[in-house]
Amino acid sequence: MITKLLVGGAVVLGAVLGAAPANADDPSQSGTESSPFAALTAPAPRTAPANPGMTQELEQGIWAGLAG
C-alpha cells in the first residue's frame, strides 16, 4: 500500500516537474501576425479541381459522411 502511494506520488511529481512549458510562441517572430495560424502556409497556391462536377461529388460525399 505504501509502495503504491510512493510510486504514484513520484509519477505525479515527475509529470509536474518534468513537463515542458506549454508555450508555442517563437521568440524570433515579431508578433505582428493577426492570426495564430498565419505561419501555417502552403507552398503551392490553392486550385480548383480539374473537373467542376467533382466539386459537387466531393460535397455530397462530405455531407453523406457527416449524416451517417
mmCIF file of the N, C-alpha and C atoms, coordinates in Angstrom:
data_MODEL
# 
_entry.id   MODEL 
# 
loop_
_atom_site.group_PDB 
_atom_site.id 
_atom_site.type_symbol 
_atom_site.label_atom_id 
_atom_site.label_alt_id 
_atom_site.label_comp_id 
_atom_site.label_asym_id 
_atom_site.label_entity_id 
_atom_site.label_seq_id 
_atom_site.pdbx_PDB_ins_code 
_atom_site.Cartn_x 
_atom_site.Cartn_y 
_atom_site.Cartn_z 
_atom_site.occupancy 
_atom_site.B_iso_or_equiv 
_atom_site.pdbx_formal_charge 
_atom_site.auth_seq_id 
_atom_site.auth_comp_id 
_atom_site.auth_asym_id 
_atom_site.auth_atom_id 
_atom_site.pdbx_PDB_model_num 
ATOM 1   N N  . MET A 1 1  ? 0.825   -1.189 0.000   1.00 0.00 ? 1  MET A N  1 
ATOM 2   C CA . MET A 1 1  ? 0.000   0.000  0.000   1.00 0.00 ? 1  MET A CA 1 
ATOM 3   C C  . MET A 1 1  ? 0.876   1.262  0.000   1.00 0.00 ? 1  MET A C  1 
ATOM 4   N N  . ILE A 1 2  ? 1.861   1.292  0.882   1.00 0.00 ? 2  ILE A N  1 
ATOM 5   C CA . ILE A 1 2  ? 2.748   2.455  0.946   1.00 0.00 ? 2  ILE A CA 1 
ATOM 6   C C  . ILE A 1 2  ? 3.597   2.540  -0.319  1.00 0.00 ? 2  ILE A C  1 
ATOM 7   N N  . THR A 1 3  ? 3.996   1.402  -0.859  1.00 0.00 ? 3  THR A N  1 
ATOM 8   C CA . THR A 1 3  ? 4.797   1.395  -2.085  1.00 0.00 ? 3  THR A CA 1 
ATOM 9   C C  . THR A 1 3  ? 4.006   1.999  -3.242  1.00 0.00 ? 3  THR A C  1 
ATOM 10  N N  . LYS A 1 4  ? 2.732   1.621  -3.359  1.00 0.00 ? 4  LYS A N  1 
ATOM 11  C CA . LYS A 1 4  ? 1.883   2.173  -4.430  1.00 0.00 ? 4  LYS A CA 1 
ATOM 12  C C  . LYS A 1 4  ? 1.717   3.675  -4.257  1.00 0.00 ? 4  LYS A C  1 
ATOM 13  N N  . LEU A 1 5  ? 1.572   4.123  -3.037  1.00 0.00 ? 5  LEU A N  1 
ATOM 14  C CA . LEU A 1 5  ? 1.421   5.546  -2.766  1.00 0.00 ? 5  LEU A CA 1 
ATOM 15  C C  . LEU A 1 5  ? 2.693   6.312  -3.124  1.00 0.00 ? 5  LEU A C  1 
ATOM 16  N N  . LEU A 1 6  ? 3.837   5.771  -2.763  1.00 0.00 ? 6  LEU A N  1 
ATOM 17  C CA . LEU A 1 6  ? 5.109   6.424  -3.092  1.00 0.00 ? 6  LEU A CA 1 
ATOM 18  C C  . LEU A 1 6  ? 5.360   6.447  -4.592  1.00 0.00 ? 6  LEU A C  1 
ATOM 19  N N  . VAL A 1 7  ? 5.066   5.345  -5.272  1.00 0.00 ? 7  VAL A N  1 
ATOM 20  C CA . VAL A 1 7  ? 5.259   5.297  -6.723  1.00 0.00 ? 7  VAL A CA 1 
ATOM 21  C C  . VAL A 1 7  ? 4.299   6.268  -7.405  1.00 0.00 ? 7  VAL A C  1 
ATOM 22  N N  . GLY A 1 8  ? 3.058   6.302  -6.958  1.00 0.00 ? 8  GLY A N  1 
ATOM 23  C CA . GLY A 1 8  ? 2.084   7.239  -7.530  1.00 0.00 ? 8  GLY A CA 1 
ATOM 24  C C  . GLY A 1 8  ? 2.503   8.681  -7.328  1.00 0.00 ? 8  GLY A C  1 
ATOM 25  N N  . GLY A 1 9  ? 2.988   8.986  -6.127  1.00 0.00 ? 9  GLY A N  1 
ATOM 26  C CA . GLY A 1 9  ? 3.460   10.343 -5.851  1.00 0.00 ? 9  GLY A CA 1 
ATOM 27  C C  . GLY A 1 9  ? 4.653   10.711 -6.706  1.00 0.00 ? 9  GLY A C  1 
ATOM 28  N N  . ALA A 1 10 ? 5.568   9.745  -6.911  1.00 0.00 ? 10 ALA A N  1 
ATOM 29  C CA . ALA A 1 10 ? 6.735   10.009 -7.755  1.00 0.00 ? 10 ALA A CA 1 
ATOM 30  C C  . ALA A 1 10 ? 6.329   10.258 -9.196  1.00 0.00 ? 10 ALA A C  1 
ATOM 31  N N  . VAL A 1 11 ? 5.341   9.519  -9.675  1.00 0.00 ? 11 VAL A N  1 
ATOM 32  C CA . VAL A 1 11 ? 4.866   9.707  -11.053 1.00 0.00 ? 11 VAL A CA 1 
ATOM 33  C C  . VAL A 1 11 ? 4.247   11.088 -11.208 1.00 0.00 ? 11 VAL A C  1 
ATOM 34  N N  . VAL A 1 12 ? 3.397   11.483 -10.265 1.00 0.00 ? 12 VAL A N  1 
ATOM 35  C CA . VAL A 1 12 ? 2.753   12.803 -10.339 1.00 0.00 ? 12 VAL A CA 1 
ATOM 36  C C  . VAL A 1 12 ? 3.801   13.904 -10.236 1.00 0.00 ? 12 VAL A C  1 
ATOM 37  N N  . LEU A 1 13 ? 4.722   13.767 -9.304  1.00 0.00 ? 13 LEU A N  1 
ATOM 38  C CA . LEU A 1 13 ? 5.763   14.773 -9.135  1.00 0.00 ? 13 LEU A CA 1 
ATOM 39  C C  . LEU A 1 13 ? 6.640   14.876 -10.384 1.00 0.00 ? 13 LEU A C  1 
ATOM 40  N N  . GLY A 1 14 ? 6.970   13.746 -10.969 1.00 0.00 ? 14 GLY A N  1 
ATOM 41  C CA . GLY A 1 14 ? 7.761   13.758 -12.197 1.00 0.00 ? 14 GLY A CA 1 
ATOM 42  C C  . GLY A 1 14 ? 7.024   14.388 -13.355 1.00 0.00 ? 14 GLY A C  1 
ATOM 43  N N  . ALA A 1 15 ? 5.722   14.139 -13.418 1.00 0.00 ? 15 ALA A N  1 
ATOM 44  C CA . ALA A 1 15 ? 4.933   14.727 -14.500 1.00 0.00 ? 15 ALA A CA 1 
ATOM 45  C C  . ALA A 1 15 ? 4.821   16.236 -14.347 1.00 0.00 ? 15 ALA A C  1 
ATOM 46  N N  . VAL A 1 16 ? 4.681   16.698 -13.119 1.00 0.00 ? 16 VAL A N  1 
ATOM 47  C CA . VAL A 1 16 ? 4.541   18.138 -12.883 1.00 0.00 ? 16 VAL A CA 1 
ATOM 48  C C  . VAL A 1 16 ? 5.874   18.861 -13.075 1.00 0.00 ? 16 VAL A C  1 
ATOM 49  N N  . LEU A 1 17 ? 6.934   18.321 -12.506 1.00 0.00 ? 17 LEU A N  1 
ATOM 50  C CA . LEU A 1 17 ? 8.228   18.991 -12.584 1.00 0.00 ? 17 LEU A CA 1 
ATOM 51  C C  . LEU A 1 17 ? 8.933   18.777 -13.921 1.00 0.00 ? 17 LEU A C  1 
ATOM 52  N N  . GLY A 1 18 ? 8.666   17.664 -14.572 1.00 0.00 ? 18 GLY A N  1 
ATOM 53  C CA . GLY A 1 18 ? 9.355   17.354 -15.817 1.00 0.00 ? 18 GLY A CA 1 
ATOM 54  C C  . GLY A 1 18 ? 8.622   17.805 -17.064 1.00 0.00 ? 18 GLY A C  1 
ATOM 55  N N  . ALA A 1 19 ? 7.429   18.360 -16.904 1.00 0.00 ? 19 ALA A N  1 
ATOM 56  C CA . ALA A 1 19 ? 6.645   18.773 -18.059 1.00 0.00 ? 19 ALA A CA 1 
ATOM 57  C C  . ALA A 1 19 ? 7.253   20.020 -18.695 1.00 0.00 ? 19 ALA A C  1 
ATOM 58  N N  . ALA A 1 20 ? 7.281   20.038 -20.008 1.00 0.00 ? 20 ALA A N  1 
ATOM 59  C CA . ALA A 1 20 ? 7.778   21.200 -20.736 1.00 0.00 ? 20 ALA A CA 1 
ATOM 60  C C  . ALA A 1 20 ? 6.725   22.303 -20.684 1.00 0.00 ? 20 ALA A C  1 
ATOM 61  N N  . PRO A 1 21 ? 7.123   23.546 -20.673 1.00 0.00 ? 21 PRO A N  1 
ATOM 62  C CA . PRO A 1 21 ? 6.142   24.627 -20.658 1.00 0.00 ? 21 PRO A CA 1 
ATOM 63  C C  . PRO A 1 21 ? 5.321   24.629 -21.944 1.00 0.00 ? 21 PRO A C  1 
ATOM 64  N N  . ALA A 1 22 ? 4.054   24.921 -21.808 1.00 0.00 ? 22 ALA A N  1 
ATOM 65  C CA . ALA A 1 22 ? 3.143   24.923 -22.954 1.00 0.00 ? 22 ALA A CA 1 
ATOM 66  C C  . ALA A 1 22 ? 3.189   26.285 -23.623 1.00 0.00 ? 22 ALA A C  1 
ATOM 67  N N  . ASN A 1 23 ? 4.270   26.559 -24.311 1.00 0.00 ? 23 ASN A N  1 
ATOM 68  C CA . ASN A 1 23 ? 4.449   27.836 -24.974 1.00 0.00 ? 23 ASN A CA 1 
ATOM 69  C C  . ASN A 1 23 ? 4.819   27.563 -26.419 1.00 0.00 ? 23 ASN A C  1 
ATOM 70  N N  . ALA A 1 24 ? 3.953   27.963 -27.334 1.00 0.00 ? 24 ALA A N  1 
ATOM 71  C CA . ALA A 1 24 ? 4.193   27.705 -28.743 1.00 0.00 ? 24 ALA A CA 1 
ATOM 72  C C  . ALA A 1 24 ? 4.720   28.939 -29.472 1.00 0.00 ? 24 ALA A C  1 
ATOM 73  N N  . ASP A 1 25 ? 5.013   29.987 -28.732 1.00 0.00 ? 25 ASP A N  1 
ATOM 74  C CA . ASP A 1 25 ? 5.498   31.213 -29.364 1.00 0.00 ? 25 ASP A CA 1 
ATOM 75  C C  . ASP A 1 25 ? 6.941   31.053 -29.795 1.00 0.00 ? 25 ASP A C  1 
ATOM 76  N N  . ASP A 1 26 ? 7.225   31.555 -30.972 1.00 0.00 ? 26 ASP A N  1 
ATOM 77  C CA . ASP A 1 26 ? 8.588   31.546 -31.492 1.00 0.00 ? 26 ASP A CA 1 
ATOM 78  C C  . ASP A 1 26 ? 9.214   32.895 -31.154 1.00 0.00 ? 26 ASP A C  1 
ATOM 79  N N  . PRO A 1 27 ? 10.260  32.922 -30.360 1.00 0.00 ? 27 PRO A N  1 
ATOM 80  C CA . PRO A 1 27 ? 10.841  34.208 -29.979 1.00 0.00 ? 27 PRO A CA 1 
ATOM 81  C C  . PRO A 1 27 ? 11.429  34.988 -31.149 1.00 0.00 ? 27 PRO A C  1 
ATOM 82  N N  . SER A 1 28 ? 11.694  34.332 -32.264 1.00 0.00 ? 28 SER A N  1 
ATOM 83  C CA . SER A 1 28 ? 12.246  35.052 -33.409 1.00 0.00 ? 28 SER A CA 1 
ATOM 84  C C  . SER A 1 28 ? 11.163  35.788 -34.200 1.00 0.00 ? 28 SER A C  1 
ATOM 85  N N  . GLN A 1 29 ? 9.904   35.488 -33.931 1.00 0.00 ? 29 GLN A N  1 
ATOM 86  C CA . GLN A 1 29 ? 8.810   36.161 -34.623 1.00 0.00 ? 29 GLN A CA 1 
ATOM 87  C C  . GLN A 1 29 ? 8.547   37.504 -33.957 1.00 0.00 ? 29 GLN A C  1 
ATOM 88  N N  . SER A 1 30 ? 8.156   38.480 -34.755 1.00 0.00 ? 30 SER A N  1 
ATOM 89  C CA . SER A 1 30 ? 7.915   39.815 -34.218 1.00 0.00 ? 30 SER A CA 1 
ATOM 90  C C  . SER A 1 30 ? 6.559   39.930 -33.546 1.00 0.00 ? 30 SER A C  1 
ATOM 91  N N  . GLY A 1 31 ? 5.650   38.992 -33.801 1.00 0.00 ? 31 GLY A N  1 
ATOM 92  C CA . GLY A 1 31 ? 4.339   39.033 -33.177 1.00 0.00 ? 31 GLY A CA 1 
ATOM 93  C C  . GLY A 1 31 ? 3.355   39.927 -33.898 1.00 0.00 ? 31 GLY A C  1 
ATOM 94  N N  . THR A 1 32 ? 3.594   40.201 -35.166 1.00 0.00 ? 32 THR A N  1 
ATOM 95  C CA . THR A 1 32 ? 2.716   41.097 -35.903 1.00 0.00 ? 32 THR A CA 1 
ATOM 96  C C  . THR A 1 32 ? 1.631   40.354 -36.673 1.00 0.00 ? 32 THR A C  1 
ATOM 97  N N  . GLU A 1 33 ? 1.624   39.027 -36.634 1.00 0.00 ? 33 GLU A N  1 
ATOM 98  C CA . GLU A 1 33 ? 0.598   38.282 -37.358 1.00 0.00 ? 33 GLU A CA 1 
ATOM 99  C C  . GLU A 1 33 ? -0.754  38.497 -36.699 1.00 0.00 ? 33 GLU A C  1 
ATOM 100 N N  . SER A 1 34 ? -1.805  38.602 -37.502 1.00 0.00 ? 34 SER A N  1 
ATOM 101 C CA . SER A 1 34 ? -3.132  38.802 -36.957 1.00 0.00 ? 34 SER A CA 1 
ATOM 102 C C  . SER A 1 34 ? -3.769  37.494 -36.529 1.00 0.00 ? 34 SER A C  1 
ATOM 103 N N  . SER A 1 35 ? -3.274  36.369 -37.021 1.00 0.00 ? 35 SER A N  1 
ATOM 104 C CA . SER A 1 35 ? -3.827  35.066 -36.711 1.00 0.00 ? 35 SER A CA 1 
ATOM 105 C C  . SER A 1 35 ? -2.735  34.159 -36.162 1.00 0.00 ? 35 SER A C  1 
ATOM 106 N N  . PRO A 1 36 ? -3.059  33.318 -35.182 1.00 0.00 ? 36 PRO A N  1 
ATOM 107 C CA . PRO A 1 36 ? -2.032  32.400 -34.686 1.00 0.00 ? 36 PRO A CA 1 
ATOM 108 C C  . PRO A 1 36 ? -1.653  31.345 -35.715 1.00 0.00 ? 36 PRO A C  1 
ATOM 109 N N  . PHE A 1 37 ? -2.457  31.180 -36.757 1.00 0.00 ? 37 PHE A N  1 
ATOM 110 C CA . PHE A 1 37 ? -2.183  30.203 -37.795 1.00 0.00 ? 37 PHE A CA 1 
ATOM 111 C C  . PHE A 1 37 ? -1.565  30.834 -39.041 1.00 0.00 ? 37 PHE A C  1 
ATOM 112 N N  . ALA A 1 38 ? -1.127  32.082 -38.953 1.00 0.00 ? 38 ALA A N  1 
ATOM 113 C CA . ALA A 1 38 ? -0.581  32.781 -40.108 1.00 0.00 ? 38 ALA A CA 1 
ATOM 114 C C  . ALA A 1 38 ? 0.695   32.130 -40.623 1.00 0.00 ? 38 ALA A C  1 
ATOM 115 N N  . ALA A 1 39 ? 1.452   31.483 -39.743 1.00 0.00 ? 39 ALA A N  1 
ATOM 116 C CA . ALA A 1 39 ? 2.705   30.857 -40.162 1.00 0.00 ? 39 ALA A CA 1 
ATOM 117 C C  . ALA A 1 39 ? 2.472   29.542 -40.889 1.00 0.00 ? 39 ALA A C  1 
ATOM 118 N N  . LEU A 1 40 ? 1.266   28.998 -40.804 1.00 0.00 ? 40 LEU A N  1 
ATOM 119 C CA . LEU A 1 40 ? 0.953   27.726 -41.457 1.00 0.00 ? 40 LEU A CA 1 
ATOM 120 C C  . LEU A 1 40 ? 0.469   27.994 -42.876 1.00 0.00 ? 40 LEU A C  1 
ATOM 121 N N  . THR A 1 41 ? 1.387   28.093 -43.792 1.00 0.00 ? 41 THR A N  1 
ATOM 122 C CA . THR A 1 41 ? 1.032   28.381 -45.174 1.00 0.00 ? 41 THR A CA 1 
ATOM 123 C C  . THR A 1 41 ? 1.445   27.223 -46.068 1.00 0.00 ? 41 THR A C  1 
ATOM 124 N N  . ALA A 1 42 ? 0.742   27.083 -47.147 1.00 0.00 ? 42 ALA A N  1 
ATOM 125 C CA . ALA A 1 42 ? 1.066   26.049 -48.124 1.00 0.00 ? 42 ALA A CA 1 
ATOM 126 C C  . ALA A 1 42 ? 1.980   26.650 -49.183 1.00 0.00 ? 42 ALA A C  1 
ATOM 127 N N  . PRO A 1 43 ? 2.966   25.889 -49.654 1.00 0.00 ? 43 PRO A N  1 
ATOM 128 C CA . PRO A 1 43 ? 3.875   26.439 -50.644 1.00 0.00 ? 43 PRO A CA 1 
ATOM 129 C C  . PRO A 1 43 ? 3.222   26.620 -52.019 1.00 0.00 ? 43 PRO A C  1 
ATOM 130 N N  . ALA A 1 44 ? 2.183   25.870 -52.310 1.00 0.00 ? 44 ALA A N  1 
ATOM 131 C CA . ALA A 1 44 ? 1.533   25.961 -53.618 1.00 0.00 ? 44 ALA A CA 1 
ATOM 132 C C  . ALA A 1 44 ? 0.195   26.692 -53.480 1.00 0.00 ? 44 ALA A C  1 
ATOM 133 N N  . PRO A 1 45 ? -0.207  27.427 -54.505 1.00 0.00 ? 45 PRO A N  1 
ATOM 134 C CA . PRO A 1 45 ? -1.500  28.114 -54.431 1.00 0.00 ? 45 PRO A CA 1 
ATOM 135 C C  . PRO A 1 45 ? -2.648  27.103 -54.476 1.00 0.00 ? 45 PRO A C  1 
ATOM 136 N N  . ARG A 1 46 ? -3.761  27.469 -53.889 1.00 0.00 ? 46 ARG A N  1 
ATOM 137 C CA . ARG A 1 46 ? -4.934  26.615 -53.901 1.00 0.00 ? 46 ARG A CA 1 
ATOM 138 C C  . ARG A 1 46 ? -5.561  26.670 -55.287 1.00 0.00 ? 46 ARG A C  1 
ATOM 139 N N  . THR A 1 47 ? -5.921  25.516 -55.808 1.00 0.00 ? 47 THR A N  1 
ATOM 140 C CA . THR A 1 47 ? -6.527  25.448 -57.127 1.00 0.00 ? 47 THR A CA 1 
ATOM 141 C C  . THR A 1 47 ? -7.830  24.677 -57.043 1.00 0.00 ? 47 THR A C  1 
ATOM 142 N N  . ALA A 1 48 ? -8.697  24.945 -57.986 1.00 0.00 ? 48 ALA A N  1 
ATOM 143 C CA . ALA A 1 48 ? -9.969  24.239 -58.073 1.00 0.00 ? 48 ALA A CA 1 
ATOM 144 C C  . ALA A 1 48 ? -9.740  22.876 -58.713 1.00 0.00 ? 48 ALA A C  1 
ATOM 145 N N  . PRO A 1 49 ? -10.615 21.904 -58.450 1.00 0.00 ? 49 PRO A N  1 
ATOM 146 C CA . PRO A 1 49 ? -10.483 20.602 -59.111 1.00 0.00 ? 49 PRO A CA 1 
ATOM 147 C C  . PRO A 1 49 ? -10.566 20.754 -60.628 1.00 0.00 ? 49 PRO A C  1 
ATOM 148 N N  . ALA A 1 50 ? -9.911  19.847 -61.339 1.00 0.00 ? 50 ALA A N  1 
ATOM 149 C CA . ALA A 1 50 ? -9.898  19.913 -62.795 1.00 0.00 ? 50 ALA A CA 1 
ATOM 150 C C  . ALA A 1 50 ? -11.301 19.742 -63.365 1.00 0.00 ? 50 ALA A C  1 
ATOM 151 N N  . ASN A 1 51 ? -12.118 18.927 -62.735 1.00 0.00 ? 51 ASN A N  1 
ATOM 152 C CA . ASN A 1 51 ? -13.470 18.672 -63.198 1.00 0.00 ? 51 ASN A CA 1 
ATOM 153 C C  . ASN A 1 51 ? -14.442 19.405 -62.271 1.00 0.00 ? 51 ASN A C  1 
ATOM 154 N N  . PRO A 1 52 ? -15.184 20.418 -62.773 1.00 0.00 ? 52 PRO A N  1 
ATOM 155 C CA . PRO A 1 52 ? -16.111 21.158 -61.905 1.00 0.00 ? 52 PRO A CA 1 
ATOM 156 C C  . PRO A 1 52 ? -17.181 20.259 -61.287 1.00 0.00 ? 52 PRO A C  1 
ATOM 157 N N  . GLY A 1 53 ? -17.572 19.187 -61.961 1.00 0.00 ? 53 GLY A N  1 
ATOM 158 C CA . GLY A 1 53 ? -18.558 18.274 -61.410 1.00 0.00 ? 53 GLY A CA 1 
ATOM 159 C C  . GLY A 1 53 ? -18.038 17.525 -60.203 1.00 0.00 ? 53 GLY A C  1 
ATOM 160 N N  . MET A 1 54 ? -16.718 17.421 -60.092 1.00 0.00 ? 54 MET A N  1 
ATOM 161 C CA . MET A 1 54 ? -16.122 16.716 -58.967 1.00 0.00 ? 54 MET A CA 1 
ATOM 162 C C  . MET A 1 54 ? -16.376 17.459 -57.661 1.00 0.00 ? 54 MET A C  1 
ATOM 163 N N  . THR A 1 55 ? -16.471 18.772 -57.724 1.00 0.00 ? 55 THR A N  1 
ATOM 164 C CA . THR A 1 55 ? -16.739 19.564 -56.531 1.00 0.00 ? 55 THR A CA 1 
ATOM 165 C C  . THR A 1 55 ? -18.072 19.149 -55.924 1.00 0.00 ? 55 THR A C  1 
ATOM 166 N N  . GLN A 1 56 ? -19.073 18.997 -56.749 1.00 0.00 ? 56 GLN A N  1 
ATOM 167 C CA . GLN A 1 56 ? -20.392 18.576 -56.278 1.00 0.00 ? 56 GLN A CA 1 
ATOM 168 C C  . GLN A 1 56 ? -20.326 17.172 -55.670 1.00 0.00 ? 56 GLN A C  1 
ATOM 169 N N  . GLU A 1 57 ? -19.592 16.273 -56.315 1.00 0.00 ? 57 GLU A N  1 
ATOM 170 C CA . GLU A 1 57 ? -19.462 14.914 -55.795 1.00 0.00 ? 57 GLU A CA 1 
ATOM 171 C C  . GLU A 1 57 ? -18.742 14.909 -54.443 1.00 0.00 ? 57 GLU A C  1 
ATOM 172 N N  . LEU A 1 58 ? -17.706 15.717 -54.331 1.00 0.00 ? 58 LEU A N  1 
ATOM 173 C CA . LEU A 1 58 ? -16.989 15.807 -53.061 1.00 0.00 ? 58 LEU A CA 1 
ATOM 174 C C  . LEU A 1 58 ? -17.895 16.347 -51.955 1.00 0.00 ? 58 LEU A C  1 
ATOM 175 N N  . GLU A 1 59 ? -18.645 17.372 -52.268 1.00 0.00 ? 59 GLU A N  1 
ATOM 176 C CA . GLU A 1 59 ? -19.542 17.942 -51.285 1.00 0.00 ? 59 GLU A CA 1 
ATOM 177 C C  . GLU A 1 59 ? -20.619 16.956 -50.852 1.00 0.00 ? 59 GLU A C  1 
ATOM 178 N N  . GLN A 1 60 ? -21.167 16.200 -51.812 1.00 0.00 ? 60 GLN A N  1 
ATOM 179 C CA . GLN A 1 60 ? -22.167 15.182 -51.486 1.00 0.00 ? 60 GLN A CA 1 
ATOM 180 C C  . GLN A 1 60 ? -21.550 14.096 -50.599 1.00 0.00 ? 60 GLN A C  1 
ATOM 181 N N  . GLY A 1 61 ? -20.305 13.709 -50.887 1.00 0.00 ? 61 GLY A N  1 
ATOM 182 C CA . GLY A 1 61 ? -19.636 12.713 -50.077 1.00 0.00 ? 61 GLY A CA 1 
ATOM 183 C C  . GLY A 1 61 ? -19.380 13.186 -48.659 1.00 0.00 ? 61 GLY A C  1 
ATOM 184 N N  . ILE A 1 62 ? -19.012 14.438 -48.530 1.00 0.00 ? 62 ILE A N  1 
ATOM 185 C CA . ILE A 1 62 ? -18.783 15.004 -47.191 1.00 0.00 ? 62 ILE A CA 1 
ATOM 186 C C  . ILE A 1 62 ? -20.079 15.020 -46.396 1.00 0.00 ? 62 ILE A C  1 
ATOM 187 N N  . TRP A 1 63 ? -21.147 15.487 -47.037 1.00 0.00 ? 63 TRP A N  1 
ATOM 188 C CA . TRP A 1 63 ? -22.444 15.537 -46.330 1.00 0.00 ? 63 TRP A CA 1 
ATOM 189 C C  . TRP A 1 63 ? -22.943 14.135 -45.997 1.00 0.00 ? 63 TRP A C  1 
ATOM 190 N N  . ALA A 1 64 ? -22.707 13.185 -46.889 1.00 0.00 ? 64 ALA A N  1 
ATOM 191 C CA . ALA A 1 64 ? -23.127 11.802 -46.611 1.00 0.00 ? 64 ALA A CA 1 
ATOM 192 C C  . ALA A 1 64 ? -22.332 11.239 -45.431 1.00 0.00 ? 64 ALA A C  1 
ATOM 193 N N  . GLY A 1 65 ? -21.057 11.550 -45.357 1.00 0.00 ? 65 GLY A N  1 
ATOM 194 C CA . GLY A 1 65 ? -20.241 11.082 -44.247 1.00 0.00 ? 65 GLY A CA 1 
ATOM 195 C C  . GLY A 1 65 ? -20.658 11.712 -42.923 1.00 0.00 ? 65 GLY A C  1 
ATOM 196 N N  . LEU A 1 66 ? -21.043 12.980 -42.968 1.00 0.00 ? 66 LEU A N  1 
ATOM 197 C CA . LEU A 1 66 ? -21.485 13.651 -41.748 1.00 0.00 ? 66 LEU A CA 1 
ATOM 198 C C  . LEU A 1 66 ? -22.846 13.145 -41.284 1.00 0.00 ? 66 LEU A C  1 
ATOM 199 N N  . ALA A 1 67 ? -23.686 12.764 -42.230 1.00 0.00 ? 67 ALA A N  1 
ATOM 200 C CA . ALA A 1 67 ? -25.035 12.311 -41.886 1.00 0.00 ? 67 ALA A CA 1 
ATOM 201 C C  . ALA A 1 67 ? -25.034 10.886 -41.329 1.00 0.00 ? 67 ALA A C  1 
ATOM 202 N N  . GLY A 1 68 ? -24.093 10.075 -41.759 1.00 0.00 ? 68 GLY A N  1 
ATOM 203 C CA . GLY A 1 68 ? -24.157 8.677  -41.360 1.00 0.00 ? 68 GLY A CA 1 
ATOM 204 C C  . GLY A 1 68 ? -23.067 8.292  -40.506 1.00 0.00 ? 68 GLY A C  1 
# 
